[in-house]
Amino acid sequence: MSQPHSKSPFEYSGGNLALDFTNTVNNRLSGERKELLTDYERLLQWGEESGAITKKTRDRLQQLSAETPGHAMSALRHAVQVREAVYDIFCAVAERRVVPATALAVLNKAAHQVAQHDEIIHANRRFLREWRSPETNLDAVLWPVVRVATDLLTSDDVSFVRQCAADDCAWLFLDATKNHRRRWCDMKICGNRDKARRYYQRQRLA
């Protein structure tokens, strides 16, 4: 994964590409919910920073989006729809409740579309998976996200998907700690904020 730019609006604490994608909304459960994918350029920024697409692909898609702004807007809406479906699925997994059928249907439809761009190649005596012409498809940012989401859902690691314990955050992450008791998306942000709140409450009671 490439490192985010110094002024990037995005964080990459999910430990998984698909979960990082669901975390492109700040304060999801509060009255101050903030959408980070505000336009197609932001989607491309997230794609390059996360490693979902290369800089070459980003530059080409940026040019393509400028030539077809209507299609770029449709691609953005589709990306947000898939993001929300992936979030609903993994949120249900983390909370040990029934997975919404509508969300799973959206992911399955996206997975079927993505499979049409996924191919196996043979190079240097190895078989590799490769995307077919991502520079010509405005949805290309989503392809690796959908693949990773379906891979995670069908792996043993799905049981380690967690939701941040902060009341207003609700970001998702893959708990890779030894005892699997991680509570926060980022200890430096939500963890410290919760510690400060509990300290303030204890001081008031005292």
LOMARFI-337699 format. One record per atom (N, C-alpha, C): residue in three letters; x, y, z. Coordinates in pm, whole numbers, padded with zeros to 5 digits, always signed. Each point is the difference from the previous one (the first is absolute). Layout:
<nodes>
ALAXYZ
...
</nodes>
This chain:
<nodes>
MET+00085-00120+00000
MET-00085+00120+00000
MET+00088+00124+00000
SER-00030+00094-00085
SER+00076+00124-00003
SER-00039+00088+00118
GLN+00090+00088+00040
GLN-00027+00088+00113
GLN-00090+00116-00043
PRO-00099+00038+00083
PRO-00087+00112-00034
PRO+00079+00129-00006
HIS-00047+00093-00082
HIS+00064+00130-00009
HIS-00018+00075+00131
SER+00088+00096+00027
SER-00003+00070+00128
SER-00132+00069+00027
LYS-00067+00047-00103
LYS-00127+00069+00018
LYS-00117-00087-00044
SER+00018-00128-00003
SER-00106-00091-00042
SER-00115+00000+00100
PRO-00124-00004-00047
PRO-00114-00011+00091
PRO-00023-00142+00048
PHE+00075-00095-00055
PHE-00025-00141+00027
PHE+00095-00058+00104
GLU-00050-00101+00072
GLU+00081-00077+00095
GLU-00004-00145-00045
TYR+00105-00073+00034
TYR+00010-00140-00043
TYR+00032-00088+00120
SER-00095-00010+00091
SER+00019-00076+00124
SER-00080-00129+00000
GLY-00066-00032-00112
GLY-00087-00117-00004
GLY+00072-00132-00010
GLY+00125+00003-00046
GLY+00074-00124-00014
GLY-00046-00086-00116
ASN-00086+00055-00084
ASN-00054-00073-00114
ASN-00054+00103-00099
LEU+00026-00020-00127
LEU-00038+00098-00101
LEU-00151+00027+00000
ALA-00079-00104+00008
ALA-00146+00017-00004
ALA-00051+00075+00123
LEU+00059-00030+00116
LEU-00042+00069+00122
LEU+00045+00145-00002
ASP+00120+00026-00053
ASP+00044+00139-00016
ASP-00096+00078-00089
PHE-00054-00068-00100
PHE-00094+00067-00090
PHE-00129+00037+00072
THR-00047-00088+00089
THR-00122+00034+00075
THR+00023+00117+00093
ASN+00127+00024+00035
ASN+00032+00107+00095
ASN+00023+00135-00066
THR-00059+00018-00117
THR+00009+00131-00067
THR-00120+00088+00036
VAL-00052-00023+00118
VAL-00104+00084+00059
VAL+00043+00029+00143
ASN+00005+00125+00039
ASN+00034+00038+00138
ASN-00126+00018+00083
ASN+00010-00033+00128
ASN-00112+00020+00093
ASN-00129-00059-00055
ARG+00009-00123-00047
ARG-00112-00064-00069
ARG-00129-00002+00081
LEU+00010-00021+00130
LEU-00120-00015+00083
LEU-00043+00128+00070
SER+00069+00108-00025
SER-00034+00126+00068
SER-00082+00090-00091
GLY-00042+00111+00055
GLY-00073+00099-00079
GLY+00092+00082-00088
GLU+00131-00026+00009
GLU+00099+00074-00079
GLU+00072-00094-00097
ARG-00074-00093-00054
ARG+00056-00094-00098
ARG+00065+00078-00114
LYS+00120-00042-00038
LYS+00074+00070-00105
LYS+00041-00097-00109
GLU-00050+00022-00119
GLU+00035-00082-00117
GLU+00137+00045-00053
LEU+00093-00096-00012
LEU+00133+00033-00050
LEU+00013-00019-00151
LEU-00085-00083-00058
LEU+00002-00019-00146
LEU-00094+00102-00063
THR+00043+00125+00002
THR-00087+00110-00043
THR-00009+00015-00151
ASP+00098-00055-00072
ASP-00004+00004-00146
ASP+00087-00112-00055
TYR+00000-00017-00130
TYR+00074-00111-00060
TYR+00150+00015+00021
GLU+00050+00123+00002
GLU+00143+00023+00024
GLU+00041-00052+00138
ARG-00087+00018+00099
ARG+00028-00052+00134
ARG+00005-00153-00003
LEU-00089-00060-00078
LEU+00001-00146-00012
LEU+00133-00048-00058
LEU+00048+00071-00102
LEU+00129-00036-00060
LEU+00114+00020+00099
GLN-00008+00107+00078
GLN+00102+00026+00101
GLN+00007-00116+00099
TRP-00117-00041+00048
TRP-00003-00114+00093
TRP+00058-00125-00069
GLY-00037-00021-00126
GLY+00046-00118-00072
GLY+00151-00008-00010
GLU+00064+00113-00032
GLU+00146-00001-00012
GLU+00066-00012+00138
GLU-00049+00075+00097
GLU+00061-00004+00133
GLU-00010-00139+00063
SER-00109-00067-00021
SER-00022-00131+00061
SER+00073-00111-00073
GLY+00042+00029-00123
GLY+00065-00102-00081
GLY-00097-00078-00087
ALA-00126+00042-00002
ALA-00099-00069-00083
ALA+00029+00019-00149
ILE+00051+00117-00035
ILE+00039+00027-00139
ILE+00139+00064-00001
THR+00064-00005-00115
THR+00131+00063-00014
THR-00016+00147-00037
LYS+00108+00074+00011
LYS-00002+00141-00041
LYS-00033+00012-00148
LYS+00054-00091-00081
LYS-00029+00001-00143
LYS-00149-00016-00025
THR-00062-00093+00070
THR-00144-00021-00016
THR-00077+00122+00049
ARG+00042+00057+00112
ARG-00067+00120+00051
ARG+00005+00113-00102
ASP+00117+00025-00057
ASP+00014+00109-00096
ASP-00089-00021-00121
ARG-00006-00124-00047
ARG-00084-00029-00118
ARG-00148+00014+00032
LEU-00041-00048+00117
LEU-00141+00011+00039
LEU-00038+00144+00028
GLN+00096+00078+00048
GLN-00025+00142+00023
GLN-00030+00069-00133
GLN+00077-00034-00100
GLN-00022+00056-00132
GLN-00134-00047-00057
LEU-00029-00129+00018
LEU-00125-00055-00051
LEU-00121+00062+00069
SER+00012+00026+00129
SER-00112+00060+00074
SER-00025+00143-00044
ALA+00108+00072-00037
ALA-00015+00137-00049
ALA-00071+00001-00136
GLU+00024-00105-00078
GLU-00062-00010-00132
GLU-00146-00045+00010
THR-00033-00077+00104
THR-00137-00052+00017
THR-00046+00022+00144
PRO-00026+00123+00039
PRO-00034+00030+00140
PRO-00128-00070+00048
GLY-00095-00020-00090
GLY-00123-00068+00037
GLY+00027-00145+00040
HIS+00084-00068-00077
HIS+00037-00138+00031
HIS+00080-00007+00129
ALA+00085+00100+00023
ALA+00078+00004+00123
ALA-00091+00014+00122
MET-00103+00082-00013
MET-00095+00016+00111
MET-00074-00131+00026
SER-00036-00070-00107
SER-00067-00130+00016
SER+00092-00101+00068
ALA+00128+00003-00037
ALA+00098-00091+00061
ALA+00016+00030+00149
LEU-00003+00128+00035
LEU+00010+00039+00140
LEU-00122-00050+00079
ARG-00119+00020-00056
ARG-00121-00046+00067
ARG+00002-00151+00019
HIS+00048-00071-00102
HIS+00010-00146+00010
HIS+00099-00040+00109
ALA+00112+00071+00006
ALA+00102-00029+00102
ALA-00057+00019+00141
VAL-00076+00107+00020
VAL-00059+00026+00131
VAL-00104-00107+00033
GLN-00078-00041-00101
GLN-00099-00106+00023
GLN+00067-00130+00043
VAL+00108-00036-00068
VAL+00072-00122+00036
VAL+00065+00015+00137
ARG+00057+00117+00027
ARG+00060+00025+00131
ARG-00100-00022+00112
GLU-00120+00057-00014
GLU-00101-00014+00104
GLU-00044-00144+00016
ALA-00007-00075-00110
ALA-00037-00141+00008
ALA+00108-00079+00074
VAL+00126+00025-00035
VAL+00111-00068+00067
VAL+00001+00036+00148
TYR-00024+00126+00031
TYR-00005+00042+00140
TYR-00111-00074+00075
ASP-00120-00004-00057
ASP-00113-00065+00066
ASP+00028-00148+00025
ILE+00065-00064-00096
ILE+00032-00143+00014
ILE+00098-00022+00114
PHE+00111+00072-00002
PHE+00103-00023+00101
PHE-00041+00053+00137
CYS-00084+00101+00002
CYS-00053+00049+00127
CYS-00087-00109+00064
ALA-00081-00065-00082
ALA-00083-00111+00049
ALA+00087-00115+00049
VAL+00107-00027-00072
VAL+00094-00106+00041
VAL+00061+00035+00135
ALA+00045+00124+00015
ALA+00065+00043+00124
ALA-00095-00005+00119
GLU-00128+00028-00027
GLU-00100+00003+00108
GLU-00072-00132+00016
ARG+00042-00101-00077
ARG-00057-00135+00009
ARG-00151+00000-00022
ARG-00042+00071-00103
ARG-00142+00000-00034
ARG-00019-00039-00146
VAL-00123-00014-00041
VAL-00031-00045-00135
VAL+00049+00102-00103
VAL+00067-00051-00103
VAL+00050+00086-00106
VAL-00116+00044-00089
PRO-00015+00130-00026
PRO-00111+00048-00084
PRO+00007-00060-00141
ALA-00112-00059-00043
ALA-00003-00065-00132
ALA+00022+00101-00112
THR-00052+00122+00016
THR+00015+00101-00106
THR+00147+00039-00017
ALA+00072+00011+00109
ALA+00142+00036-00006
ALA+00079-00113-00067
LEU-00032-00122+00036
LEU+00071-00114-00061
LEU-00029-00009-00149
ALA-00122+00035-00039
ALA-00036-00001-00142
ALA+00081+00104-00078
VAL+00019+00118+00060
VAL+00081+00105-00064
VAL+00144-00047-00017
LEU+00056-00063+00103
LEU+00138-00048-00008
LEU+00013-00112-00102
ASN-00096-00090-00003
ASN+00004-00110-00097
ASN-00008+00051-00144
LYS-00083+00101-00022
LYS-00010+00059-00133
LYS+00132+00066-00040
ALA+00060+00071+00095
ALA+00129+00064-00027
ALA+00108-00104-00026
ALA-00002-00109+00077
ALA+00099-00106-00017
ALA-00012-00065-00137
HIS-00123-00016-00047
HIS-00022-00057-00133
HIS+00056+00093-00108
GLN-00021+00130+00017
GLN+00051+00097-00097
GLN+00153+00004+00002
VAL+00057-00005+00120
VAL+00145+00005+00015
VAL+00066-00123-00063
ALA-00064-00116+00013
ALA+00058-00124-00053
ALA+00024+00008-00151
GLN-00072+00086-00068
GLN+00017+00014-00144
GLN+00130+00072-00036
HIS+00061+00065+00098
HIS+00124+00074-00024
HIS+00121-00069+00062
ASP-00023-00113+00063
ASP+00106-00074+00070
ASP+00047-00115-00088
GLU+00131-00011-00021
GLU+00050-00108-00083
GLU+00130-00057+00057
ILE+00026-00124-00035
ILE+00122-00069+00041
ILE+00101+00007-00115
ILE+00121+00042+00033
ILE+00105+00003-00102
ILE+00116-00088+00045
HIS+00081-00042-00096
HIS+00116-00082+00030
HIS+00125+00076-00042
ALA+00085+00031+00098
ALA+00121+00077-00029
ALA+00112-00045+00093
ASN+00120-00016-00056
ASN+00116-00042+00079
ASN-00027-00126+00081
ARG-00066-00094-00067
ARG-00031-00132+00059
ARG-00094+00008+00120
ARG-00074+00110+00009
ARG-00097+00015+00108
ARG-00135+00041-00056
PHE-00105-00038+00073
PHE-00134+00044-00036
PHE-00038+00118+00089
LEU-00048+00106-00062
LEU-00034+00121+00073
LEU-00140+00047-00035
ARG-00063+00069+00093
ARG-00128+00064-00027
ARG+00027+00143-00042
GLU-00070+00044-00101
GLU+00023+00135-00052
GLU-00133+00059-00046
TRP-00011+00133+00013
TRP-00120+00068-00048
TRP+00014+00032-00147
ARG-00110-00016-00071
ARG+00000+00026-00144
ARG-00035+00147-00026
SER+00097+00077-00048
SER-00016+00141-00040
SER-00071+00087+00103
PRO+00054+00012+00121
PRO-00066+00085+00100
PRO-00001+00147-00037
GLU+00093+00042-00087
GLU+00009+00142-00037
GLU-00116+00048-00086
THR-00083-00094-00046
THR-00110+00038-00089
THR-00136-00014+00066
ASN-00003-00033+00129
ASN-00127-00023+00068
ASN-00006+00083+00128
LEU-00096+00089+00009
LEU-00011+00091+00113
LEU-00032-00071+00131
ASP-00047-00125-00008
ASP-00028-00078+00120
ASP+00122-00078+00049
ALA+00115+00016-00066
ALA+00116-00083+00030
ALA+00047+00010+00145
VAL-00024+00115+00064
VAL+00041+00015+00141
VAL-00068-00104+00087
LEU-00122-00036-00037
LEU-00079-00093+00080
LEU+00045-00146-00015
TRP+00063-00035-00110
TRP+00028-00140-00028
TRP+00077-00068+00112
PRO+00115+00052+00042
PRO+00072-00067+00109
PRO-00075+00004+00132
VAL-00079+00105+00023
VAL-00079+00009+00123
VAL-00099-00115+00009
VAL-00072-00023-00109
VAL-00100-00107-00003
VAL+00066-00136+00014
ARG+00113-00018-00069
ARG+00071-00129+00010
ARG+00044-00025+00144
VAL+00059+00101+00064
VAL+00047-00016+00137
VAL-00116-00022+00096
ALA-00111+00069-00022
ALA-00117-00017+00086
ALA-00053-00143-00005
THR-00011-00055-00119
THR-00051-00137-00013
THR+00102-00101+00055
ASP+00128+00028-00019
ASP+00103-00089+00055
ASP-00007-00002+00153
LEU-00018+00118+00060
LEU-00006+00008+00146
LEU-00124-00071+00053
LEU-00113+00020-00067
LEU-00124-00063+00045
LEU+00009-00152+00000
THR+00076-00055-00091
THR+00009-00146-00012
THR+00125-00057+00067
SER+00067+00081+00081
SER+00120-00046+00070
SER-00027-00013+00150
ASP+00090-00066+00070
ASP-00013-00013+00146
ASP+00017+00134+00070
ASP+00068+00093-00064
ASP+00025+00131+00061
ASP-00127+00083+00018
VAL-00108-00040-00065
VAL-00123+00079+00010
VAL-00047+00008+00145
SER+00035-00098+00082
SER-00042+00002+00140
SER+00074+00106+00081
PHE+00104+00060-00060
PHE+00077+00102+00070
PHE-00033+00141-00047
VAL-00107+00014-00076
VAL-00045+00134-00040
VAL-00067+00065+00121
ARG+00042+00122+00030
ARG-00053+00071+00116
ARG-00050+00138-00041
GLN-00083+00057+00087
GLN-00048+00137-00017
GLN+00055+00084+00113
CYS+00047+00119-00031
CYS+00056+00089+00101
CYS-00100+00022+00113
ALA+00050-00005+00124
ALA-00086+00012+00117
ALA-00045+00143+00028
ALA+00058+00098-00068
ALA-00041+00139+00020
ALA-00145+00019-00044
ASP-00077+00074+00077
ASP-00143+00013-00025
ASP-00035+00055-00138
ASP+00080+00096-00048
ASP-00035+00067-00124
ASP+00083-00042-00120
CYS+00094-00091+00019
CYS+00094-00033-00108
CYS-00053-00109-00093
ALA-00007-00123+00052
ALA-00053-00115-00074
ALA+00089-00047-00115
TRP+00127+00044-00002
TRP+00091-00052-00101
TRP+00025-00149+00024
LEU+00033-00069-00105
LEU+00026-00143+00007
LEU+00150-00026-00012
PHE+00044-00110+00061
PHE+00140-00037-00011
PHE+00015-00151+00019
LEU+00111-00051-00045
LEU+00033-00141+00018
LEU+00093-00011+00121
ASP-00045-00068+00102
ASP+00075-00010+00124
ASP+00109-00106-00013
ALA+00122+00046-00020
ALA+00113-00092-00017
ALA+00085-00009+00127
THR-00052+00053+00112
THR+00075-00009+00124
THR+00003-00144+00051
LYS+00097-00029+00085
LYS+00021-00137+00046
LYS-00120-00055+00076
ASN-00060+00083+00086
ASN-00115-00047+00079
ASN-00135+00036-00063
HIS+00004+00069-00113
HIS-00122+00038-00073
HIS-00097+00079+00088
ARG+00056+00096+00074
ARG-00084+00084+00086
ARG+00013+00148-00034
ARG+00041+00029-00118
ARG+00011+00141-00043
ARG-00140+00062-00004
ARG-00012+00121+00050
ARG-00130+00066+00010
ARG-00015+00121-00091
TRP+00114+00061-00037
TRP-00007+00129-00068
TRP+00052-00010-00143
CYS-00056+00082-00087
CYS+00053+00007-00136
CYS+00142+00056+00004
ASP+00023+00096+00091
ASP+00131+00061+00018
ASP+00011+00046+00144
MET+00093-00060+00073
MET+00015+00035+00141
MET+00035+00147+00017
LYS+00074+00057-00095
LYS+00042+00140+00012
LYS-00117+00096-00016
ILE-00108-00045-00064
ILE-00114+00089-00023
ILE-00117-00039+00091
CYS-00070-00106-00037
CYS-00118-00039+00077
CYS+00036-00054+00138
GLY+00110-00074+00010
GLY+00039-00055+00129
GLY+00035+00108+00100
ASN+00082+00095-00039
ASN+00038+00109+00090
ASN-00118+00089+00034
ARG-00088+00021-00098
ARG-00117+00085+00024
ARG-00091-00065+00104
ASP-00015-00132-00008
ASP-00083-00071+00097
ASP+00064+00003+00138
LYS+00133-00017+00004
LYS+00070+00007+00129
LYS-00019+00137+00064
ALA+00010+00104-00082
ALA-00017+00136+00052
ALA-00142+00022+00052
ARG-00098-00053-00072
ARG-00139+00016+00042
ARG-00025-00072+00133
ARG+00052-00121+00014
ARG-00019-00076+00124
ARG+00072+00066+00117
TYR+00118+00058-00028
TYR+00074+00071+00104
TYR-00080+00122+00048
TYR-00058+00072-00096
TYR-00080+00119+00034
TYR-00122-00039+00084
GLN-00062-00114-00035
GLN-00116-00046+00075
GLN+00038-00039+00142
ARG+00117-00065+00016
ARG+00045-00037+00134
ARG+00030+00124+00085
GLN+00057+00101-00065
GLN+00030+00125+00071
GLN-00126+00069+00048
ARG-00102-00003-00081
ARG-00129+00062+00038
ARG-00061-00073+00118
LEU+00005-00135-00006
LEU-00057-00079+00109
LEU+00076+00021+00130
ALA+00132+00019-00014
ALA+00084+00023+00119
ALA-00031+00135+00064
</nodes>
